[in-house]
Amino acid sequence: MKHQNYILKVTDARKADIRKALKEAGIDVRAITEIYSEEAGEEKDAEKKADENP
């Protein structure tokens, strides 16, 4: 058996929801670890500021 690691980026999902969806698709999940979290509007705000200040 081969162990594989993936990075998954999601919006508005909890770890339990991700695990359940993958299990329903027949994928065995060994672990889910959150490595980074940001508010959804932060990226758009940063882009807007960059556009305003060239």
VENDATA-V569657 format. One record per helix or strand. SS is the DSSP state (a for helix, b for strand). FROM is the first residue (numbers start at 0). LEN is the number of residues. Records with the same first field share a line. If there is no record, write none. Layout:
SS = FROM-LEN / FROM-LEN
This chain:
a = 14-10 / 39-13
